[in-house]
Amino acid sequence: MTQPETKTAETTNSNDDYVVGVDIGGTKILAAVIDAEGTIKSQSKTGTKAKQEVDQVIDRIARCIRRAIKRSGLETSQVRAIGMGCAGTLDPDTGLVILAVNLGWSNVPLRAKLEERMGIPTFIDNDVNVGTLGEAVLGAGKGVKDLVGIFVGTGIGGGIILDGQLFHGANKLAGEVGHMIVKAGGPRCGCGNRGCLEAVASRTAITRQLRKAILKEGKKSILPKLNGGNLDMIRGGALAKAVTRGDKLTTKIMRRTEKYLGMGIASIVNFLSPQMIVLGGGVIEAMGSEFIDAVHKVTLKYALPNTMNDFQIVKAKLGDEAVIMGGSVLARRMLEKEPLEEKIDEA
Amino acid sequence: MTQPETKTAETTNSNDDYVVGVDIGGTKILAAVIDAEGTIKSQSKTGTKAKQEVDQVIDRIARCIRRAIKRSGLETSQVRAIGMGCAGTLDPDTGLVILAVNLGWSNVPLRAKLEERMGIPTFIDNDVNVGTLGEAVLGAGKGVKDLVGIFVGTGIGGGIILDGQLFHGANKLAGEVGHMIVKAGGPRCGCGNRGCLEAVASRTAITRQLRKAILKEGKKSILPKLNGGNLDMIRGGALAKAVTRGDKLTTKIMRRTEKYLGMGIASIVNFLSPQMIVLGGGVIEAMGSEFIDAVHKVTLKYALPNTMNDFQIVKAKLGDEAVIMGGSVLARRMLEKEPLEEKIDEA
C-alpha cells in the first residue's frame, strides 16, 4: 500500500500505527487499541477490584491491555505506546500515582510497573486531564486552542488545555474546578471545606438536597420511584426523567444546579477567558442540551462584558470513551517528545 | 565604556538603552524613563483630567512623557519605545481601548494616537496586567514562571503570568480575579452581579460594611476619626491604624476580608496551581505582612492537598511604580517581537 508523504503522529492513517488508551477508575478498567485517526480498533473492559493488592490490580490492567491488543489482531510489539488516564493525584513526569483514594493507592509507580509488564513506552496523567485532552483533540473541542473541560458526576473534575496542550501548573494539580469556592459558608464538601462547586452542583450535592427534601421535609417527588425505589446516589437518567415529567422538586434542584454551574463557569471565564468549556460527565450526559443552554444563560449573566464573544459551552462528545481516546492522544504526543529509541536505550 | 558581550533586552546595561513606561489612571498619569536594568532615570506626573475631550487627555499623556524624557537629559529620538498600562478593557494587539469607565472612553485607538504624537513605537495593555508584568520581571516575582497578581484597592484587579508571559485568553480579558464568584447570593458588586470577590474583599466592600455597622447599627469604632472624620472611602492607612489600636469592629471586618481573599486565592490555586500569588494594591500595602500571613493561612485551609508545595503568597514590591516598571518590560518585549525596522517601514 502507498502512504501519504507528509504526516504527523496525530493524522497519520497507516495500518501499523497503533497505540493503546487506558482508563483506570475505581470500579472498572477500560483499554482500547486506537489508530492515528482516533478510531477504536478493539477494546476490553474489566473490573478494577481495587481492594486487591496493588500488584494484582496492575496485573489486571496489563491483562486488560493484552486482551484489547489480541482482539485487534495485532502483536504487542506492533503497539507503539500506552497512554493511561488514572483517577487521583499523580505526577505525569515521573509516572507516580501520589494518591488515588478510589483505588486505595498512595505512591504507586504505575508507569514503571506497567512498562515492566508490557515492555511498551507508557505515559500516565490524571483521568480528567486525559479525558479533557481527548475531547480537545478528538471530540467536542477539535480545533480549539484554549478550553476547560468540566465533568459533572459524583464529584466535579476538570482539565485545562492552553495553546492546545494540557496545562498542569506548578504542582501539576491544575484543573480542580470542583474545588473552586462559589458559596462561602455553603454546604460541606467531600474535601472537608465548605462551598466548593462540587458541594453545590455535583451528583452528590443533588442527592443530598433531594434526600433532605424528601426524607426530612416530606416533600413529594416521583424521583425515588425513578431511581429504583431509593435515594442512595441518584442516577442522571432518573434526574432527567423526573424533570421531563414535570417533577417540581427535582426541577427546582436542577435549576439551582444550573445556577451554580453557571457561576463556576463565569468565574473561569472572568479569570482565564477560555474559548470553550466542554461539559461532560454523567449528570450532563443525562440532562442534555436544554440543561447546558440554561447553564450558558447563567454564565452570560455573571461573565463580564466582552468575555463571552465567540465563547462556547458545548457538550462533551466522547462519553465513556473520552479517557481511552485522550490516552491515545497522550501516548502519541509523548512519543513525539520522547522518541522510542531513547526508551529502548534505557531498557 | 565597555559593554558585556552577551546581552538580552532585559539585562543590557547601556547608557543608550531607554524606554518609557506610562501609567494611565482615572485621576493621574505617570511617565518614567527606565533603563534596561529597570532603574528609573526620571519621571513625571500629571492629573488625567478625564472629563476633558479624548484628544486633550492624550495630549496631556504626550506632554507628561515629553517632560519625563526632558528630565532624563535624553532626546525623544533616544527613547526606543513606550509601554503603557491603561485602566479599562482594551485590545493589546490593536492598541484600542474598548471601554475605560474611569476615563469615560470607548473605542479610543490610544496606541495609534500616541504613536502619531510621539513618533515612537508604542505598546499598551491593561494597567493591572502591566503592573503584574512589572512585579513578575522586576519586582516580587523575579524568576517565577507562573504567577497571578492580585491588586486590592477600590476594586480587585488581577493579571496572569504563564511561562513568564502575560496570559490574555481568548477574549484578551483574562485576569479578572475580582469577578470570580466566591459567595453566591452575597453582596451586590459594581459589575451588577452578587458575590464577586470584589464585592466582599475590596476597599469598597470594607467601606460598605463599616458604614453599615457604624451608621446604621450604631457600632462603636475609632475608624471615622482615623479616616478624617468621614466614612466615604476608607483609606488603607486608617484601616491598618484601627487594627493596630485594637478597634474591634475594624478587626472583625478585616478578618472577614482575609477570609474571602484566602478563599479567592484557594480557588485560583485549585484551578490553576500557580507558583506564586503577588498581592498588591492600597489595602495590602497598608495592612502589611501580618494580613498577608493571615490570608495565606486561609488559602492553606481551602487549597487541596499538595497544591501548596513551594507555593508562595508575597507582597508586591513596586508599589505605585508597578505599572511604569511593567510598561518598560512590555515595551522591551514587544520591541523584540516587532523589530523597530518594521515600524519605520510602516511609517
Chai-1 contact restraints between the chains, C-beta under 6 A:
chainA,res_idxA,chainB,res_idxB,connection_type,confidence,min_distance_angstrom,max_distance_angstrom,comment,restraint_id
A,D146,B,A170,contact,1.0,0.0,6.0,A-B,restraint_1
A,G169,B,L272,contact,1.0,0.0,6.0,A-B,restraint_2
A,G169,B,S273,contact,1.0,0.0,6.0,A-B,restraint_3
A,A170,B,D146,contact,1.0,0.0,6.0,A-B,restraint_4
A,A170,B,S273,contact,1.0,0.0,6.0,A-B,restraint_5
A,A170,B,P274,contact,1.0,0.0,6.0,A-B,restraint_6
A,A170,B,Q275,contact,1.0,0.0,6.0,A-B,restraint_7
A,N171,B,S273,contact,1.0,0.0,6.0,A-B,restraint_8
A,N171,B,N306,contact,1.0,0.0,6.0,A-B,restraint_9
A,N171,B,T307,contact,1.0,0.0,6.0,A-B,restraint_10
A,N171,B,N309,contact,1.0,0.0,6.0,A-B,restraint_11
A,L173,B,S273,contact,1.0,0.0,6.0,A-B,restraint_12
A,L173,B,N306,contact,1.0,0.0,6.0,A-B,restraint_13
A,L173,B,T307,contact,1.0,0.0,6.0,A-B,restraint_14
A,A174,B,L272,contact,1.0,0.0,6.0,A-B,restraint_15
A,A174,B,S273,contact,1.0,0.0,6.0,A-B,restraint_16
A,E176,B,N270,contact,1.0,0.0,6.0,A-B,restraint_17
A,E176,B,L304,contact,1.0,0.0,6.0,A-B,restraint_18
A,H179,B,N270,contact,1.0,0.0,6.0,A-B,restraint_19
A,H179,B,L304,contact,1.0,0.0,6.0,A-B,restraint_20
A,M180,B,S267,contact,1.0,0.0,6.0,A-B,restraint_21
A,M180,B,N270,contact,1.0,0.0,6.0,A-B,restraint_22
A,M180,B,F271,contact,1.0,0.0,6.0,A-B,restraint_23
A,I181,B,V182,contact,1.0,0.0,6.0,A-B,restraint_24
A,I181,B,M263,contact,1.0,0.0,6.0,A-B,restraint_25
A,I181,B,S267,contact,1.0,0.0,6.0,A-B,restraint_26
A,V182,B,I181,contact,1.0,0.0,6.0,A-B,restraint_27
A,V182,B,A184,contact,1.0,0.0,6.0,A-B,restraint_28
A,K183,B,A184,contact,1.0,0.0,6.0,A-B,restraint_29
A,A184,B,V182,contact,1.0,0.0,6.0,A-B,restraint_30
A,A184,B,K183,contact,1.0,0.0,6.0,A-B,restraint_31
A,A184,B,M263,contact,1.0,0.0,6.0,A-B,restraint_32
A,N193,B,Y302,contact,1.0,0.0,6.0,A-B,restraint_33
A,M263,B,I181,contact,1.0,0.0,6.0,A-B,restraint_34
A,M263,B,A184,contact,1.0,0.0,6.0,A-B,restraint_35
A,S267,B,M180,contact,1.0,0.0,6.0,A-B,restraint_36
A,S267,B,I181,contact,1.0,0.0,6.0,A-B,restraint_37
A,N270,B,E176,contact,1.0,0.0,6.0,A-B,restraint_38
A,N270,B,H179,contact,1.0,0.0,6.0,A-B,restraint_39
A,N270,B,M180,contact,1.0,0.0,6.0,A-B,restraint_40
A,F271,B,M180,contact,1.0,0.0,6.0,A-B,restraint_41
A,L272,B,G169,contact,1.0,0.0,6.0,A-B,restraint_42
A,L272,B,A174,contact,1.0,0.0,6.0,A-B,restraint_43
A,S273,B,G169,contact,1.0,0.0,6.0,A-B,restraint_44
A,S273,B,A170,contact,1.0,0.0,6.0,A-B,restraint_45
A,S273,B,N171,contact,1.0,0.0,6.0,A-B,restraint_46
A,S273,B,L173,contact,1.0,0.0,6.0,A-B,restraint_47
A,S273,B,A174,contact,1.0,0.0,6.0,A-B,restraint_48
A,P274,B,A170,contact,1.0,0.0,6.0,A-B,restraint_49
A,Q275,B,A170,contact,1.0,0.0,6.0,A-B,restraint_50
A,Y302,B,N193,contact,1.0,0.0,6.0,A-B,restraint_51
A,L304,B,E176,contact,1.0,0.0,6.0,A-B,restraint_52
A,L304,B,H179,contact,1.0,0.0,6.0,A-B,restraint_53
A,N306,B,N171,contact,1.0,0.0,6.0,A-B,restraint_54
A,T307,B,N171,contact,1.0,0.0,6.0,A-B,restraint_55
A,T307,B,L173,contact,1.0,0.0,6.0,A-B,restraint_56
A,N309,B,N171,contact,1.0,0.0,6.0,A-B,restraint_57
